[in-house]
Amino acid sequence: MPSLLWTKAQAQNNKRFRTKLDKITNYLTEGDWRGSFASIALANDDSIANYFATKEALSSRTIDFTRLEGGALKAKVKYKNIDGGTRSEEYIVGVQAHDNSFYMINFKDNEIAFGDTDRKSGVISLTFLGQSEGNDQGLLAVVQYTDISGL
């Protein structure tokens, strides 16, 4: 059996990656994220409806990131439905430190989201994709959140 080999290069890359990972994780968890743009396309069988969120709907749209024990992240998204009701959904979050992006998955609603951070502008952008199992319904949403904690 080969002996455990941990090179100096591995140690340096591990440290760099963890440092970037912590920066992005802290950026997400420390922000007070409020919706600043949302475009939602809903497909049902052969029809597609597109909606743009109003200022009222955007002001109530939030995303809250929490660091769990062991360093994992979860996100809770709250928003108003098209019919005016409030919903919340939870996601498991994975951070890709190399390109300042993150990914979210919600097993309950069969959704996945691809996110990107822009610390200079104080925003995160997400693209949500979802499909209802067993039928021809789908969701594609592009949402931007702005960090209002410094305001």
N, C-alpha and C positions, 0 to 999 in steps of 0.2 A: 504494500500500500504506500502511495507517495506521501511524503510528509507535507504538512500544511505550509504553504509558501505565501507570504504576504509581502509584496515588494514595496519599495519606497514610492514608486509611481502609483500603485494601487492606493496607498495610504493618502497621498496628496490628492488624487482624484476623488476619493471618498470624502475628504474634508471639504474640498471645493463644492462638490455636489450638495453635501449637507448644509453648507453655508447658504447657497442659493435657495435650497429647499426651505430653510428657515425664514429667509427674507420674504419669499412669496407667501408662505403660510402665515407669517405675521401680518403681511399686507392684507390678506384676505380676512383674518380673524379680527383685526383691529379696526377695520373699516365699518362705517355706518352706511350700508349700501341701500340706496333708493333707486327705483326705476327712473330712467331718463329717456328711454325709447323702447318700444315693443311693437313688433309686427308679427302677427300670428296667422298662419295659413292652416285651415282645417280642411281635410279631404274626407269626403263621405261618399263611398261608391264612385260615381262618375262626376261629382260636383266638387268644386273647391271654393271656399269662402275665405277672404282675406280681411283681417281686421288690424287697425292701428289703435293702440291704446291711447285713451284721452289723458289729459293732465291729471284728472281726478284718479283715474285707474293707476297711472304711473306713481302718483304720490303714495298710494297704498301698497305698491309692489315693493317687497323687500327680499333680501337674501341675507341670511345670517350664517356665518361659518363658525364652527366650534371645533377646537382641537380635543380629541378624545385621549384617554389614557393610552400610552404607547405611541402617541404622535399622529395617529390617523385623524382625518378630517371628515366632518359631516356638514352638510348645508341644509338649511331649512328655508324653503322658498314660500312666500305668502303673496297672494294676489287676488284680485277680484275677477270672477268669471264674467263671461259676456252677459250673463243674466243678472249680474250684480252681486251674487253670493261670494263669500270669501272662502278661499281654499288654501291649504298649506300642504306641502310635499317635502319629504326628506330624501336626501341623496347621500351616497357615499362619494367622497371626493378623492381623486388622485392628482398629485401635482407633478408636472414635468418641468423640472427646474431648468433644464437646458434651454428651452425656448419660452420661458415665462408663461406657460399655458397650464391648464388643468382640465380635468375630465370629471364628469359627474354621472352617476347611474342611479336610477330609481327602479328597483325590481317590482315594486307594487304596481306602478303604472306603465311599466315596460318603456321607460324613457331613458335616453342618454343625452348628455349635453357636452359640448366642446367649448371651453372657455379660454379667454386670452386676457392678460393683464396689461395695463398701460399706466404705470405709476406716475408718469409726468402729467397726464391728464386727470388722474384720479378716477379712472373708470375700469370696469371689467365688462367684457362683451361675451355673450353666451349664445350658442346656437343649440336649440333643443330639438330633438327628433323623437317621435313616438309613434307607436302603432298599437291599435287595440287588437288583441289576439282574437282570432276566429272571425274577423269581419274586415271590411275594406275601409277602415277609418284610420286616418293618420294625422299627425301634427308636425308642423315645421314652424319654429318660432325663433326670431332673432331679437334678443333683449340686451339692452345696455343698462348697467347700474353705475351710479355716481356715488363716490364716497362723500358724504356730507358732514363727516365728523369734524373737519377743520373749519366749518362755516360758523 
